[in-house]
Amino acid sequence: MQDRWQWWPDPDIGYTVRGAYQLLTAQDTVTLEAAAGLIWHPQ
């Protein structure tokens, strides 16, 4: 069994660094675990 992570793009607008940055910085506080869960999905 191999452990790896994959970035999943938004199915409607695709992936942008700007979009990910805005998502992470628009919230008051974001824990590292929560931030990782928003972007990286275990596969």
C-alpha positions as CSV (number, residue, x, y, z in Angstrom):
1,M,0.0,0.0,0.0
2,Q,1.4,3.3,-1.0
3,D,0.6,6.6,0.7
4,R,0.2,9.5,-1.6
5,W,-1.8,12.8,-2.0
6,Q,-3.4,14.3,-5.1
7,W,-4.6,17.8,-5.8
8,W,-8.2,17.9,-7.0
9,P,-9.2,20.8,-9.2
10,D,-12.6,22.4,-8.9
11,P,-14.8,20.6,-11.5
12,D,-16.5,23.9,-12.6
13,I,-13.7,26.4,-12.8
14,G,-10.5,24.3,-12.6
15,Y,-7.5,24.8,-10.4
16,T,-5.8,28.2,-9.7
17,V,-3.2,29.1,-7.2
18,R,-5.1,32.4,-6.6
19,G,-8.3,30.5,-5.8
20,A,-6.5,28.2,-3.3
21,Y,-4.7,31.2,-1.7
22,Q,-8.0,33.2,-1.3
23,L,-9.7,30.2,0.2
24,L,-7.0,29.7,2.8
25,T,-6.6,33.4,3.6
26,A,-10.2,34.5,3.6
27,Q,-10.9,32.7,6.9
28,D,-10.0,34.2,10.3
29,T,-7.9,31.3,11.4
30,V,-7.0,28.1,9.6
31,T,-5.2,25.2,11.3
32,L,-2.6,23.3,9.3
33,E,-4.8,20.2,9.3
34,A,-7.9,22.1,8.1
35,A,-5.9,23.8,5.3
36,A,-4.4,20.5,4.2
37,G,-7.9,19.0,4.1
38,L,-9.2,21.8,1.9
39,I,-6.6,21.2,-0.8
40,W,-5.0,17.8,-0.6
41,H,-7.1,14.6,-0.7
42,P,-5.7,11.2,0.3
43,Q,-5.8,8.7,-2.6
